[in-house]
Structure formats: structure tokens, C-alpha cells
Amino acid sequence: MTPPPEPTEILLNLKISGASNNTTEEEIEEFLFGIKVDKLVKEIAPNGRSTGNFYAKCIAEEDVLEALRYNNRKIGNRLISVESVQDYIFEMNEKNGDIMSVDGVIVEGDYKDCMRYFIDGSVYSLIT
């Protein structure tokens, strides 16, 4: 079996996860000290509280590469994950529309509509 091809471009978007739901944008900016971020977006759960996930759009590829080195660092006692994500994931979170992430799959629609498709309740986050 042949391995998948190497990506030809570096994505400028990051998902920062693992923070507490009380973590502020300012704390994430401090965590990403030295990384030039154009925009930072907080993910909100259906109950209106933060999920502890943030999405960042970096200025340059060098910033993304440096930020990926921050993976598994801590904010307080919480281990933080930093990973690159596709443009459409950042854009959906940025627009803060009715978007739901279910097991990594992005679904558009309101919460009740999406729940009809996921009866087992495996809905993890709703961006509102």
C-alpha cells in the first residue's frame, strides 16, 4: 500500500482544544505568545457555554509551523492540543452560524434538525 501524498501547502488555520470552558481569548493569545494570529474564534456549545475549543487563523505558514510545536503544552493543569484544520472548518466557526460538529463531521442546520440524524446523542458541539 502506498502512503498518502505529502500536503503541498500548509494550512493557516488551527484548532486549539483541551482548554477549560472558562478559558478566555486572552489566555489563548498568551498561550500562543509569539504566533501572529489574524483572528481567534471561540467555539460555543448548545448550552451557550464555551467548549474549550478555539480556532485561529495565522498570518503566515511560519506561524502555523511554530504553533504546532505548542501541541501538548499546558494552560494551568490542562493539556492543550494544537492541530491544523481546513479553511472551511475555520470559516464555519468564524461565521458562527448553525453548524454542528459530530465526530469531526460538520453538519449545517439547527440543533433539533441535526439531533434527528444523530439519535444516540453523539453531538459534541454546536456553533451559535
VEXDORO-964671 format. One record per residue (C-alpha): residue number from 0; residue in three letters; x negated, y, z negated. Coordinates in nm, 3 decimals. Each point is the difference from the previous one (the first is absolute). Layout:
VEXDORO-964671
(NUM "ALA" (X Y Z));
...
//
This chain:
VEXDORO-964671
(0 "MET" (0.000 0.000 0.000));
(1 "THR" (-0.136 0.341 0.094));
(2 "PRO" (-0.004 0.276 -0.262));
(3 "PRO" (0.216 0.308 0.060));
(4 "PRO" (-0.171 0.287 0.180));
(5 "GLU" (-0.158 0.273 -0.207));
(6 "PRO" (0.206 0.321 -0.018));
(7 "THR" (-0.122 0.262 0.243));
(8 "GLU" (0.107 0.299 -0.204));
(9 "ILE" (0.017 0.079 -0.367));
(10 "LEU" (0.342 0.094 -0.131));
(11 "LEU" (0.015 0.329 -0.190));
(12 "ASN" (0.278 -0.110 -0.236));
(13 "LEU" (-0.039 -0.160 -0.342));
(14 "LYS" (0.229 -0.176 -0.242));
(15 "ILE" (-0.105 0.048 -0.363));
(16 "SER" (0.184 -0.245 -0.225));
(17 "GLY" (-0.010 -0.130 -0.355));
(18 "ALA" (0.038 0.332 -0.180));
(19 "SER" (0.261 0.038 -0.272));
(20 "ASN" (0.332 0.161 0.086));
(21 "ASN" (-0.112 0.301 -0.207));
(22 "THR" (-0.306 0.065 0.216));
(23 "THR" (0.009 0.342 0.165));
(24 "GLU" (-0.127 0.117 0.337));
(25 "GLU" (-0.265 0.197 -0.187));
(26 "GLU" (-0.132 -0.319 -0.164));
(27 "ILE" (-0.020 -0.170 0.339));
(28 "GLU" (-0.184 0.302 0.140));
(29 "GLU" (-0.247 -0.029 -0.291));
(30 "PHE" (-0.033 -0.374 0.066));
(31 "LEU" (-0.081 0.077 0.365));
(32 "PHE" (-0.257 0.264 -0.098));
(33 "GLY" (-0.222 0.082 0.298));
(34 "ILE" (0.250 -0.135 0.254));
(35 "LYS" (0.154 0.259 0.230));
(36 "VAL" (0.375 -0.067 0.001));
(37 "ASP" (0.233 0.186 0.233));
(38 "LYS" (0.323 -0.118 -0.166));
(39 "LEU" (0.094 -0.212 -0.301));
(40 "VAL" (0.345 -0.162 -0.036));
(41 "LYS" (0.146 -0.174 -0.308));
(42 "GLU" (0.224 -0.306 0.050));
(43 "ILE" (0.331 0.012 -0.187));
(44 "ALA" (0.202 -0.309 -0.106));
(45 "PRO" (0.380 -0.035 0.032));
(46 "ASN" (0.037 0.109 -0.363));
(47 "GLY" (-0.166 0.333 0.084));
(48 "ARG" (-0.324 -0.077 -0.182));
(49 "SER" (-0.346 -0.026 0.146));
(50 "THR" (-0.113 -0.349 0.100));
(51 "GLY" (-0.363 0.081 -0.075));
(52 "ASN" (-0.079 -0.010 0.372));
(53 "PHE" (-0.131 0.296 0.195));
(54 "TYR" (-0.079 0.054 0.367));
(55 "ALA" (-0.280 0.230 0.115));
(56 "LYS" (-0.095 0.131 0.342));
(57 "CYS" (-0.372 0.066 0.013));
(58 "ILE" (-0.171 0.269 0.209));
(59 "ALA" (-0.268 -0.221 0.160));
(60 "GLU" (-0.108 -0.361 0.042));
(61 "GLU" (-0.289 0.058 -0.241));
(62 "ASP" (0.250 0.090 -0.272));
(63 "VAL" (0.193 -0.323 0.057));
(64 "LEU" (-0.315 -0.210 -0.011));
(65 "GLU" (-0.107 0.166 -0.325));
(66 "ALA" (0.350 -0.031 -0.152));
(67 "LEU" (0.006 -0.374 0.075));
(68 "ARG" (-0.303 -0.029 -0.226));
(69 "TYR" (0.224 0.123 -0.285));
(70 "ASN" (0.200 -0.324 0.018));
(71 "ASN" (0.020 -0.173 -0.341));
(72 "ARG" (-0.102 0.310 -0.195));
(73 "LYS" (0.216 0.096 -0.295));
(74 "ILE" (0.224 0.285 -0.103));
(75 "GLY" (0.011 -0.043 -0.374));
(76 "ASN" (0.037 -0.374 -0.053));
(77 "ARG" (0.175 -0.065 0.335));
(78 "LEU" (-0.182 -0.160 0.290));
(79 "ILE" (0.068 0.197 0.318));
(80 "SER" (0.015 -0.148 0.348));
(81 "VAL" (-0.101 0.211 0.300));
(82 "GLU" (0.074 -0.129 0.350));
(83 "SER" (0.045 0.146 0.345));
(84 "VAL" (0.347 -0.004 0.153));
(85 "GLN" (0.145 0.063 0.344));
(86 "ASP" (0.114 0.348 0.102));
(87 "TYR" (0.369 -0.094 0.006));
(88 "ILE" (-0.009 -0.111 -0.365));
(89 "PHE" (-0.143 0.336 -0.110));
(90 "GLU" (0.246 0.188 0.223));
(91 "MET" (0.299 -0.189 -0.139));
(92 "ASN" (-0.106 0.075 -0.354));
(93 "GLU" (-0.075 0.361 0.090));
(94 "LYS" (0.346 0.063 0.140));
(95 "ASN" (0.152 -0.141 -0.321));
(96 "GLY" (0.302 -0.134 0.186));
(97 "ASP" (0.200 -0.312 -0.076));
(98 "ILE" (-0.282 -0.246 0.041));
(99 "MET" (-0.050 -0.319 -0.188));
(100 "SER" (-0.308 -0.218 -0.022));
(101 "VAL" (0.085 -0.366 -0.043));
(102 "ASP" (-0.294 -0.236 -0.030));
(103 "GLY" (-0.200 0.244 0.212));
(104 "VAL" (0.269 0.034 0.269));
(105 "ILE" (0.141 0.349 0.049));
(106 "VAL" (0.378 0.011 0.037));
(107 "GLU" (0.206 0.311 0.078));
(108 "GLY" (0.344 0.055 -0.149));
(109 "ASP" (0.145 0.081 -0.338));
(110 "TYR" (-0.057 -0.215 -0.307));
(111 "LYS" (0.334 -0.187 0.015));
(112 "ASP" (-0.038 -0.077 0.371));
(113 "CYS" (-0.347 -0.137 -0.053));
(114 "MET" (0.107 -0.206 -0.303));
(115 "ARG" (0.253 -0.182 0.218));
(116 "TYR" (-0.293 -0.144 0.194));
(117 "PHE" (-0.204 -0.090 -0.308));
(118 "ILE" (0.243 -0.177 -0.228));
(119 "ASP" (-0.270 -0.139 -0.228));
(120 "GLY" (-0.080 0.355 -0.114));
(121 "SER" (-0.359 -0.003 0.123));
(122 "VAL" (0.016 0.371 0.080));
(123 "TYR" (-0.307 0.168 -0.140));
(124 "SER" (0.036 0.366 0.082));
(125 "LEU" (0.233 0.249 0.157));
(126 "ILE" (-0.139 0.332 0.118));
(127 "THR" (0.254 0.274 -0.075));
//
